[in-house]
Amino acid sequence: MELSDRKKKILQAIIDDYIVSAEPVGSSHILQKYDLGVSSATIRNEMAALEEAGYLEKTHTSSGRVPSYLGYRVYVDQLMKEYRLSIGEINQITSALHKKYIELRRTIENISEIMSVLTDYATIYTTPVSSSLTLNNIKLIPVDNRSFVVIAVVDSGNVKNCTVRTVREYDINVLEKLSNYLNHRFSGASTDKFTPEILEREKELIPVDEMLINPVFDFLCDISGEENDVDLILGGTSNIFKHPEFNNIDRTKEFFNFLKKDNSQMIKSLLSETGDSTSVIIGNENPVLKDKDISLIVSNYSLGGNMKGKLAIIGPTRMDYAKVISTLDYLTGCINELMGDDEGGKNID
């Protein structure tokens, strides 16, 4: 059904009002509050048509209407007005970002908290991961003359290691020279450069027994192939009690069951399916949210280079979509600017 301009104005007025009041909206209320230039009878007829077309729903306890999932979708895609953050909200976000610049994880936690405070909804974020790690440092440490430990420090301070046992004794001085060479050669390099082909060429430049170099290069290849583990962090879940949808104990239980740890992988998958731009998932549009009366708005943040994560707001479908989207976009833009979203990495090929 193609909506006329009048139907769009009435639908927008109903959803705007319902987002604020959480009460079913009647035609007389629309007539009194909004200057639409039509009679009460016309509004009633248009609301009935919108209901029949699936944009509105009628509750059992009131003669008023509430938006359906389809109504919210049209609202988000076509009708809602841009929400402009106030100076106070911008200052709140900016202050939070600058205070927590040094502590990387705490910065994102603080941003999530500010997001929850500003929107009155729950937040979900994933810790930043990199599609390609950067090798900050590599060392070969002798244990005895038949074994040594390889230690690699990658970006964000992650430490990876392995123990190598050799088939015969080796010269510890040779191991030390190899350690210094590898650290000089590979420090600052992106791990996606550690392919068998590139490392095979490197071996030709290093006059060292393959007994030493092969296991080290195998280790570097393993690092290159690793997937980063994403942590899922929740915040502001108590905010749901501010919304009348969750006055019902069964609905509240369902919400918290959805967010429980057992479902973390499912939620991670849902977040990962969203694109590079801000995504809005409304209720039954995704099977994961089916029959839960929940909407999810997801944005992306970057900490520079390949380090990226997801920041999301979850709440009732009766959500202030315009405000949440604007706040999310502003927040993630601030993070990207503050942390420096540029591509880096030493070239070793």
Secondary structure, DSSP 8 states (H G I E B T S, - for coil): ----HHHHHHHHHHHHHHHHH-S-B-HHHHHHHS--SS-HHHHHHHHHHHHHTTSEEE-SS-SSEEE-HHHHHHIIIII-------HHHHHHHHHHHHHTSSSHHHHHHHHHHHHHHHHSSEEEEE--EESS-BEEEEEEEEEETTEEEEEEEEGGG-EEEEEEE-SS---HHHHHHHHHHHHHHHTTBBGGG--HHHHHHHHHT--S-HHHHHHHHHHHHHHHH------EEEE-GGGGGGSGGGGSHHHHHHHHHHHSGGGHHHHHHHHHTS-SS-EEEEGGGSGGGTTS-EEEEEEEEE-STTEEEEEEEEEESS--HHHHHHHHHHHHHHHHHHHT-----B---
